Amino acid sequence: MIPHVRRWLARLLIAGGAAVLLWVAANQLLTMSYRRHYEAALESMRSVPATKAGETGPASLASGEPIGTLEIARVGLSGVVLEGDEDSVLDRAIGHLPDTPLPWHTGNSALAAHRDALFRPLKGIRLGDILRLRTPHGDFEYLVREILIVKPDALWVLDPTPVSMLTLISCWPFNYIGHAPERFIVRAERTETATKNTKTISHEEHEDH
C-alpha cells in the first residue's frame, strides 16, 4: 500500500474511533440526565399517597410515563422504568411492555431494554438473584427463577401467570454486532408468593448454546 494512503487510512480509523467514543459518552450523559429527571418525578409521586388503602395503582399508563426504578444490586444494574416499548423509551430507559400488567397488579409484567445499554449487566445474572422494583404504588422484590435463551418469536414468555412475575427481555448474545438472533430472558417471581420448589434453567447451560 502507498505510504500516504496508509497514513490517511490510519487517520480515518482514529477519527472514526474517536467519533464512536464521543457518541457513547454523549449517550451516557443523556441517559443520566433522563434518569435524574424521572427519579425526581418518581420521588415526587411517592411523597403523595397515590391510592387509598386496599386499592392498587392504575391499570394502564401513557407511553413514556415513569413506573419506577429497577435494581439488581449483585450485578450492578440500576435504571428507571418507563411505560412503553418504543425506541423513544428504550433509548433512554427500561421499557414496560404495555400488553402486560403493570407491576402493582398480579400477573406477568415484562420489561425490556437494550443489551448494549441498561441491560448489559444481565450477562452476570444468576438464579436466586434479587430484583427490587420501587414504584409510587409499592416496593416489590423478586427472586430469579429462570434464565432462558429463546428465539424472537417465543412469545410464550409473555403469557399470563397466576402469581406476580417480572420478565426481563434483552437481545442475545450480548457481544453480537447487529440485530441479535435470539433473546435473553430472566423470569423472577415476587418473593411474597415464592416457594422453595423452583424450576431452574441455569445460565451456565446456555453459555454453550
N, C-alpha and C positions, 0 to 999 in steps of 0.2 A: 504493500500500500504506500502511496506517495506520502512523504513526511507531513506536508502541510494539510493533507486530507485527514491524516491520523490525528493531528493536533485539533482540527475543527471538530472531528468526531468526539474526541475526549472532552472538549469544551461543551458540546451539546449534551453529552451524558451527565456531566457535572451540573449543568444548568437544569436539566430535567430532574435530577435527583434533588436539587435544592428546591425546585418548584413543588415536588411531591411533599417534602418535609414542611414547607411553608403551608401547604394545603392542609396537612394533617394537624399542624399546630393551630391554624385558624379554626378548623372544625372542632378541635378540643375546647378552645376558648369559647366558641359559640355554644357548644353543648353545656359547658359550665355556667355560662350566662343564663341559658334557658333553665337549667336546674335551680339556680338561686331564685329565679323569678317564680317558678312553680312551687318550690319548697316554701317560700314566703306565703304564697296563696293558700297552700295546704295548712300551714300553721294558723293562718287567719281563720280558715274554715273550722279547724279543730277547736279553736277557742270559743266557738259559738255552738251550743247544742243543736245538731242538725236534725235530730229525730227525737220524738217523745219516747218515754220508757215503753219497752215492748215492741217498738217499731223498728223496721230496718230502713236502710237508705233507699234512694231511688232505684227503679228497675232499669233505667237507661240514662245515658248522658249524651250530650252533643260531642261530636268529634273534636278532639283537642282539649277537652276539659280534664283537669287533673283528678286522678283517682287516689294516689298515694305514693309511697316510696317503698321500693323493694330492696332488701339487703340479704346477702348471703355472706356472713362475716368470714367464714373459713377460706373462701376463695377470693375475697376482696371485691365482691360485686355489690354495687350500690347504684341505684338510679331512680329517677322519677317515672311513674306510670301514668300515661295519659290514655284517654279513650280514643280508639280508632286504630286501624292498621294501614292507613295511607302513608305514602312516602314522607309527607309533610310532618307526620307524627314520628315515624320510625327513624327519621334523620336526626332527631334530637332527643328521643326518649324511648322508653319501653312502651309498646302499644298493647292495649287490651282489645282482643278480637270481639267486635260488637255482637256477633251471633252467639256468644257465650255469656253466662250470667256474670254480673259484677261480683266481686269477692265477698261482699257482705250478704250475699244470697247463697243458698245451698246449691251445689252443683259443681260443674267442671269449668272453672274460669281459666281462660287461655291468654297468655301474654307472649308477645313476640318482640324480637329486637335483632339488629344486625350482628352477625358473628364477628365482624371486624371492628365492632364498637362496644356497646354496653354489655353484650352477652359473651364477649371473648373469654372472660374468666370461667365460663361454664365448662371449658375444657378440663378443668380440675375438679369438677363436682364429683361427689361420692354418695353412695347410698347412705342414708342416715343423716345427711347434712340438714341443717335447719334453715328454712327460709322465713324471713319476717317481713310482713307487709303492714305498713302503718297507713291508715286511711282516716278520713273525718268521721267514718261510721264504725270505727272499731279497729283494734290492732289484732292481727292474725298471725299465727305461727304454723308452719307446715313442716312435715318430715318427708324427705326424699325417699320415695318407694321404688321408682323405676327409672332407669336411664336407657333410652332406646335410640336406635338409628333407623329411620324409615324412609320410604320413598315420598316424594312431594304429594302424591295423591292418597296417602294414608290418612284420610280424613276421620277415621275412626278414633283418632286420639282426641278429637273434639266432642265425642259422644257424651251425652249427659251421664252423670254419675249419681248414685244415691247419697253419697256423702260429699262434703266440700273438698274439692281438689283444686290444685293450682298446676296448670300445664304450661311449661316454658318451651318455646319453639325458636330454633335458630337454624341457620344453614350449616351443613357439614360436608366435607371436612373443614375444620377451622382455618387451615392454611391453604385452601383451594383458591386459585385465581380465576375470577369469572363467576358465572352462575353455578353455584354448587349443585351437585346431582342429588343430594339427599338432605334429610332434615334431622337435626339433633333434638331429642325430646327429653325433657325432665318432667316427671309426674310426682307431685308431692301431695300428701294428704294432711288436712288440717289436724293438728295434734289432739284436739278435743274429741275427735272421733277415731283417732288412730288406734290400732291394736298391734299386738306383738306378732301376729301372723302376717307376714309380708311377702308379697310376690316380688322377687327381686331379679333383675337382669343387670349384671354388673357392667360397669363402664369398660373394665379391662377386656371383657369378652368381645367388645365392639372395636377395640383398638386394632384387631386383626381383620376387621370387616373389609 
